[in-house]
Amino acid sequence: MAKKTKNATKKKAVKKTTRKHCKRTNTRDNAGGFIYFLGFLGAAIHYLSTTTGFWSGLLGILKSFVWPVFLVHGLLKLIGA
């Protein structure tokens, strides 16, 4: 009988510790992901609208994943850095 109560207390202790670490995060922290998704979607539409074949369309999709790199490169070129 003593083993059952000991196991029951262990389970309760495990539940209490896992609940501490599962706190809900602030939803404002996820706004950057949504903005990046909108940028990805816009870049994908832009690159796919200018394609002439399958491979250029595939390259357009790959470019739309890394569109911030092109943005930063263009800004640095604009300011002369």
FENURJO-V625973 format. One record per residue. N is the residue number from 1. RES is the residue in three letters. SS is DSSP state (H for helix, E for strand, L for the rest). OMEGA is omega in radians with two decimals (999 if undefined). D_CENTER is the distance of its C-alpha to the mean C-alpha in Angstrom with 1 decimal. Layout:
BEGIN
n=<N | N>
res=<RES | RES>
ss=<SS | SS>
omega=<OMEGA | OMEGA>
d_center=<D_CENTER | D_CENTER>
END
This chain:
BEGIN
n=<1 | 2 | 3 | 4 | 5 | 6 | 7 | 8 | 9 | 10 | 11 | 12 | 13 | 14 | 15 | 16 | 17 | 18 | 19 | 20 | 21 | 22 | 23 | 24 | 25 | 26 | 27 | 28 | 29 | 30 | 31 | 32 | 33 | 34 | 35 | 36 | 37 | 38 | 39 | 40 | 41 | 42 | 43 | 44 | 45 | 46 | 47 | 48 | 49 | 50 | 51 | 52 | 53 | 54 | 55 | 56 | 57 | 58 | 59 | 60 | 61 | 62 | 63 | 64 | 65 | 66 | 67 | 68 | 69 | 70 | 71 | 72 | 73 | 74 | 75 | 76 | 77 | 78 | 79 | 80 | 81>
res=<MET | ALA | LYS | LYS | THR | LYS | ASN | ALA | THR | LYS | LYS | LYS | ALA | VAL | LYS | LYS | THR | THR | ARG | LYS | HIS | CYS | LYS | ARG | THR | ASN | THR | ARG | ASP | ASN | ALA | GLY | GLY | PHE | ILE | TYR | PHE | LEU | GLY | PHE | LEU | GLY | ALA | ALA | ILE | HIS | TYR | LEU | SER | THR | THR | THR | GLY | PHE | TRP | SER | GLY | LEU | LEU | GLY | ILE | LEU | LYS | SER | PHE | VAL | TRP | PRO | VAL | PHE | LEU | VAL | HIS | GLY | LEU | LEU | LYS | LEU | ILE | GLY | ALA>
ss=<L | H | H | H | H | H | H | H | H | H | H | H | H | H | H | H | H | H | H | H | H | L | L | L | L | L | H | H | H | H | H | H | H | H | H | H | H | H | H | H | H | H | H | H | H | H | H | H | H | L | L | L | L | H | H | H | H | H | H | H | H | H | H | H | H | L | H | H | H | H | H | H | H | H | H | H | H | H | H | L | L>
omega=<-3.11 | 3.14 | -3.12 | -3.14 | 3.12 | 3.10 | 3.12 | 3.11 | 3.10 | -3.13 | 3.11 | 3.13 | 3.11 | 3.12 | -3.12 | -3.12 | 3.14 | 3.12 | 3.11 | -3.04 | -3.10 | 3.13 | 3.13 | -3.14 | 3.13 | -3.07 | 3.11 | 3.14 | -3.08 | -3.11 | 3.14 | 3.11 | 3.13 | 3.12 | 3.09 | 3.11 | 3.10 | 3.08 | 3.09 | -3.13 | 3.11 | 3.12 | 3.12 | 3.10 | 3.14 | -3.09 | -3.14 | 3.13 | -3.13 | -3.09 | 3.10 | -3.13 | -3.09 | -3.06 | 3.08 | 3.04 | 3.09 | 3.08 | 3.09 | 3.10 | 3.11 | 3.09 | -3.11 | 3.04 | -3.06 | -3.11 | 3.12 | 3.11 | 3.12 | 3.13 | -3.14 | 3.12 | 3.12 | 3.10 | 3.12 | 3.10 | -3.12 | -3.13 | 3.05 | 3.14 | 999>
d_center=<49.5 | 48.2 | 45.5 | 44.0 | 43.7 | 42.2 | 39.5 | 38.9 | 38.5 | 36.0 | 33.9 | 34.0 | 33.1 | 30.0 | 28.9 | 29.4 | 27.4 | 24.4 | 24.4 | 24.3 | 21.0 | 19.3 | 19.4 | 17.2 | 14.9 | 15.3 | 13.5 | 13.7 | 11.2 | 8.4 | 10.2 | 8.5 | 5.3 | 8.3 | 10.3 | 8.3 | 8.4 | 12.1 | 12.7 | 11.6 | 13.8 | 16.5 | 16.6 | 16.7 | 19.6 | 21.3 | 21.2 | 22.2 | 25.0 | 26.6 | 26.7 | 30.0 | 29.2 | 26.9 | 26.1 | 25.4 | 23.1 | 21.2 | 21.1 | 19.9 | 16.9 | 16.2 | 16.9 | 14.5 | 11.6 | 13.2 | 14.6 | 14.0 | 16.3 | 18.9 | 18.7 | 19.2 | 21.9 | 23.7 | 23.7 | 25.1 | 27.7 | 28.6 | 29.4 | 31.2 | 29.4>
END
